[in-house]
Amino acid sequence: MNDPFLMQRELRYGYPVCDQLLTGRYFTVGYSWYFRQAKWTLEIVRRDWELINDTVPEFDRLDNFRADTRIPERFRAGLQAYKGSGYDRGHLVASANSDQMKIQNSETFLLSNMSPQHPDLNRKRWRELEEAVRILDAREDVLETYVLTCPVFYFGEPVERIGKALPDFGISVPIPHAFIKSVLTEDLDGRHRLWTFLMRNPSLVDDPAAPDPLANTDLGSYLMKTYDAEQIVGGRFWDGISGGDMHEAKGGGGKLEAMWPEDPTAPFPGLKPFTPPA
């Protein structure tokens, strides 16, 4: 029997397992009750942009952070968990990726789309990566860009929590050790390209003398093999696409193509560092 959830456009190429599937209007969350946050989110960047015309008024991002009432209360994060924690409410689906309509942007501020992120990650490298994905999506030879984002927990490392002092249901939210973002494009020839990134989430209690895991400004340095990312997250990525090309793309390392060539109309050459636009 076909999976009825594949009617969601962003899920057409497959999605990892999860405890609860939260199908939104414009993106989907695979939620983890155990971690009180998404196991993954899946989106099409700037979905339905081609349907919006110049008469639609612009609006500022809504910032209407709120709990997701689709999740049982004892398994969902609340705003109080983040208050005074020092960690940002880090978007998994970026607000700027869903800025065509108010209802679309509003959905990105559900706490089911948030994970605790260190400000140095959320406001610097992670933001640069999100911007790089939008630049990629704006290429004339790219029809659609799919983004799978996953919080990462390493069970060999201590897990910190925010909200652990709250009495209600004993709810606290574990702080991910890292985040994975897997980016899949479909071009005019029906060809798929794939890039997967991993960025560490610095801890507020880390030794200040320890090396900065986000010091490298070359986003290409955060690339990893998608097969390795699947093993870390515990789920298959893009398993709705079969064939040798996807097998080669998932195992790619060192032969990955560039997301951001100097000439946006040129074919994809070798990997180049990303320079945020002025």
Number of C-alpha atoms within 10 A of each C-alpha: 3 6 7 7 14 14 10 15 16 25 21 16 15 16 21 20 17 17 12 15 17 18 15 13 10 21 24 25 24 23 24 20 18 13 19 21 26 28 27 29 26 27 26 24 26 22 20 12 12 7 7 10 9 6 6 9 8 11 11 8 15 15 12 11 17 16 17 18 11 10 19 9 14 12 19 24 27 21 12 12 18 19 13 10 13 14 19 19 20 21 21 29 27 21 19 15 19 25 21 20 14 14 13 19 24 18 23 29 25 19 24 30 27 23 27 25 26 21 18 15 21 18 13 13 19 26 17 19 19 20 18 19 21 16 15 22 22 16 18 12 17 18 14 21 24 24 24 25 23 26 27 22 18 12 8 6 8 10 14 15 17 21 20 14 11 12 9 10 9 11 21 24 23 19 24 24 21 17 23 25 25 22 22 19 22 17 16 11 9 10 10 17 21 23 23 25 20 23 22 20 23 19 16 13 7 10 8 8 6 7 9 11 12 19 8 11 14 15 21 21 14 17 20 21 20 27 17 13 23 16 10 14 20 14 17 16 20 21 13 12 14 10 7 9 12 16 13 12 20 22 15 19 14 12 10 21 20 19 26 21 19 12 9 15 10 12 11 16 13 13 18 15 14 19 12 11 8 3
